[in-house]
Amino acid sequence: MPETTKTVVLTGFGGYEKLEVQDLPRKDPGPNEVEVNIQASGINFAELMCRQGLYDNAPKLPGVLGLEGAGIISSLGSEVKSLRKGDRVLCLKAFGLWTEYAIVDADQCFVIPDEMTMEEAAAIPVNYITAYHMLFDMGSLRKNKSVLIHMAAGGVGIAATQLCKTVENVTVYGTASAGKHDIIKEMGVDYPIDYRTKDYVQEIRAISPKGVDIVLDPLSGDDSNKGFDLLKPLGTIVHFGAANMVTGKTRSLFSVAATWWKTKNVNPLGLMRQNKCVAGYHLGHLTHEKELVTSAVLDLIALYKEGKIKPRIDSVWSFDKIGDAMAQMNERKNIGKVIIKPHKVD
């Protein structure tokens, strides 16, 4: 067994050149930990924001990013009884999974079905847990409701669309560039809207004058105001990102300031008069809530086995191509999940 682990290391804040592939010493798992031979890891907007110095829960520099991954258990801590060496698992961690051999809490690893690929498994934790909690726990999604999903061609967008379609007669509006509409319709979006050429508020109002029941907002800024105004009475908007801040490969202070300035401030007295709900979701601050995470993951694995959800993999890159992989997301080219792997990809 190798004594080192191939790792993507964030060395500073800035462009793609701040990510270096290094061979770091392997570590032994603690009593309640396991070592996972990572076969695939996901890229999320959280990592893009970490690289730009915009993420509030980023690892200290130099640090290892990676919130999710999938692989094979290669070593067990002395107290671990629920898993076995050789188990195929997906895993979740508050960063540290962009490495070939990762140390992970045993209760953050979940055995995956034989039919699930490693790439699919790596695409589930962040996107699908996020979508699941927002729709079912915060949004109380049920039949005959309507949902606006921004960035519907992204990982969370596709996850949310698929989960909406597990509920009877849910109408899904999805924003995405025109070239992505055929695929998001295939995923289940009823009304694709090209946010680059059309006003999505006007488009939705033309179909549903009262608006929608749930808005999933990864953008913030002025879009948070538009989303709130689109809510029907008793509707809920869930804010879970600030993608409007990420406008290039390096941090733009103008974009940060503009997004912050335009984001709606909520007055509780106003909410009472309008009968609307505003929620915020941040999986990075929820990973310690093991029961909430475990319940969601087990439900998601069951839905996968039933054929009701299936991650769409946009592209797979080696660690050595991490800059290109990040650019795929940064430039909004992806349709589905961007995956990285430790070694060369055929």
N, C-alpha and C positions, 0 to 999 in steps of 0.2 A: 504494500500500500504506500502511496506517495506520502511524504512528510510535509508537503505544502499543499495549499489550496489556491487554485487560480481565482483571482478576485478582481472585481471592478472597484477601484478606490476613487472617491471624490476628494481631490487634493485642495480645492479652493472653490470660490464662487466665480462664475463667469460662463464661458462658452464650453463647447464639447471637449476642448483640449484639457479641461480640468478633471476629466475622467481618465484614469490610467489603469491598465491591466497589470497587476502585480501578483507574484507568488508569495503568499503569506504563510506563516506556520500554522499547521492544523492544531486544533485544541481538543481536549478530551471533554465529553459531555459531563455535566454535573449530575447528581443523584436523580433528579427529576427531568433530565434533558435527554435528547437523542442527537446523534449526528446524522444528517441527511446528505446523501450524495445527490446534489441538485442536478436535475436533468434539464429543467426549464424554469425560467423566472419571467414575471410580467413587468412591463413598464407602465407607470401611471403618471398622471399629472403631478402627483406629490413629488416624484423624483425630478421632474422638470423644474418644479418650483424650488426644490432643495438646491439644485445646481445653480440657480440664480440667486440664492440667498433669500427666498421669499417664504419659505415654509417654517411654521412656528414650532414644529416638533422634530426638526432635522437632527441627525447625529452630529456629534462634534467632529471637526476636521482634524486630520484626515479621517474619513469615515466610509462605511460601506452602506450603500443604499439597498433597496429591495425589500418590499413589504410582503411579497408572496412568492411562492415557488412550489415545485413538485419534484419528487425524486424518490430514492430508495434508501431506507434506513440502513446505515452502515455500522452503527454502534449504539448501544443502549446504556443509559445511566443505571446505577445500581438499584434504584427504587422503581424503575419503570416496569410495570407489569402488563399494561394494556396494549403494548405494541411489541413486535418482534423484528429482529434483524431480517432484512429482505422485504419487509412490507413496502408496498407502493403507496405513497402518501402525498397529499397536498398540505401545505403549511403556511402559516401566517406569523409574522413577527414585526415588531416595531423597528424595522430596518435591519439589514445584515444578511439578506438572502441573495445578493448578487455575488455569489461565491460558489465554488465547486463543492466544498464540504462545509455545511452550515450547522451550527449548534442551535437547536430549537427546543423550546419547552415541549414536553411530551403531549401536554393537553392542548397544544396548538397545531398538532399533526392529526390528520384524518385519513384513514385508509380509503383508497379510491377503488371503484369497480374495475374489473379486468378490461372492460371495453373502453374505458376512458383513457385517452392518450395523455402523455405527460404535458404536452402543450395545452390541451384543454384544461387539465387539472390546474396548471399555473395561471390560467385565465379566470378561474372561478373566485378565489378568495376576495380580492378587493372589489371588483366590479359587481359581482353577484350578491355578496353580503350587503354592500352599499345599497344596491337597488332593492333588495328584499326588505331591509329595515325601513327605507324611505317609503316604499309603497304600502307595505302591510302593517308596520308598527306605527309609523308617523302619519301616513296618509289614509290609513284604514280603508284601503281599496276594496271595493266590492262591486257586484254586478251593476251594470247600467251606468257606470261612472265614466268620466273622461279625463285624459291625462295629456299634458304637454311635456314632451321630452326634448330638451335642448341637446345638441350634439348627438343626435340619434344614431349616427354611424360609428360612434366611439364605443369603447368597451362597456361603460356603464349604460350608455344609450341602448345598445343591443340587448344587454341583460335586462334592463327595465322593460323594453318592448316585449321580450319573450315572457317575462313574468306577468305582464298585463294580460297576455293572451291565455294565461292559466285561469283567468276569471271570466265569467260569462258576460258577453256583450259590453266589453270595455272599449271605448273609442280612443285611439292613440293619434295625437298630432306630433310630428317629429320635424325638427329643423335640421337641415343638412344642405350642403352644396348640391346643385342639380345633378352632378355626375354620380352622386351616391344614392339617388332616389330609388332606382330599381332594386337595389339590394335592401334598403331599409323597408321598402314595401314587401319584399320577400320575407323579411324578418317579422313583419306584422304591423308596421305603421300604416294606419288608414289614410292619413292625409300628410304626405311629405310637403314641406315648405322650404323653398330656397331662401335662406336668410340673407343671402348676398344681393338678391334682386327684388325681394318682396318684403313687405311689412307683415311679419307673422301675426301681429295683433289684428290687423285688418282682415287677414286671411281667415283667422279663426272666428272672428266676429261674424264674418259673412256666412259661415257654416253654422255656428252656434252663438247667437247674439248674446246669450248670458255668460259666455266664456266656458271655463273648464273647472273641474273639481280639484285637480291636483296639478301643480307645476313643479317639475324637478329642475332646479336652477344651479348649474355648475359655473355660471358666468359672473354673477354679481354686477356691480355698476348699474347702469340705467336699465339693464334687463331685469334686475330685481324689482324695480318699480313697475315695469310693464307686466311682469309676471303676477305681482300682487293685484294689479288692476284687472287682470284677466280672470281672477278667481270668482266663481259663483259664490253666493252666500253659503257658509259652512265649508268653504273650500280651504285647501291647505297648500302653501308654497313651502318647499323644502330647499334650503340653500346648502350646497355641499361643495362649493369650489369657487375659485376666482380666476377662471380661465382668461377673462378679459385683461388680466395683468400680464399674461404670458404672450407677448406679441412678437418676440424675436428670440434668437438663441441666447442673448444676454439680457439682463434686467433693464427695463425701461422705467426710470423714475416717473416719467410723465404718465405712462400707463398705470402704474401703481397709484399715483395720486388721483388720476381721473377716475379710476375704478372706485377707490375709497370715497371720493367726494360724491359720486353719483349714487352710491348704494343707499337704499332707503333706510332711514332710522324709524324704528317702530315705536309707536306710542300705545301702551295698553288700553288707554281710554278710547283711542281711535279704533282699535281692534274690536272693542265691545260694540261700538256703534255700527261697525261694518260686518260683524259676524264672520270674520275670517281668521285663519290660523297661520302663524309664521313659525317655522321650525328650522333648526340648523343641525346638520349631521357631519360628523368627522370621525371616520373609522379609526384614524390614528390615535384618537383619545378614547377609544372604546375597546381596544384589544384586551385590556385587563378584565373586562366584564365577560368572563369565560362562559357563563351560562347563556348569555345573549348570543355570543358568537357561535358557540357549539350548536345551539338550537337551529340557528339559521343555516349553518353548513350542512347539518344532517338533513334538513328539509330540502336543500338545494341538491344534494347528492341523490336523494330519492326522486326528485323531479327529473334529474338527468337520466336516471335508470328507467323512468317512465317515458322518456323521449319527449318531454315537455320543454326542456331547455337544452341548448347545446352552444357552447361558446364558438364564435366565429373568429378564426385566427387570421389576422391581416397578413402578417409576415413574421419570419423567424430569422434571427441574426446571431452571429457568434459574439462573445464578449469583445473580441478584437474590433468589431464593427459597432461598438456602442454609440459612437457619435452619429452614425447613419441611422441607427435604430431610433435614437432620440429625435433626430430631425424628422423622421417619419410622422411622429406625433406632433412635434412642435409646429410643423408646417401644415398640420391638419390633413395629411394625405391618407391616413389610415382609415380603413373600414373594418372595425373590430379590434382585436387585441394584438399588440406588438409584443413579441416574445424574444427573449435572449437566452442563449445557451452557452455553457463554458467553452465548448470546442467548436471547430469548424463545422459549418452547416452546408450540407450538400445542395 
